[in-house]
């Protein structure tokens, strides 16, 4: 198994190398955007919020979230 470190190559508090987060759940995205989990799921189903599907799991990358937020820069939410 490969050990991963964060961007600075540091080791986590437990002594094990820390792994940077790449994927987030709908609940985590909702908390970050200060909206409900239901709204995150509705936006995902409508295609407004991009996601990654891994089998039956739905996960979001930082790029997915940022592209969704930046889509309001020019037009606002309709």
Secondary structure, 3 states (H helix, E strand, C coil): CCCCCCCCCCECCCCCECCCCCCECHHHHHHHHCCCHHHHHHHHHHCCCCCEEECCEEEECHHHHHHHHHCHHHHCCC
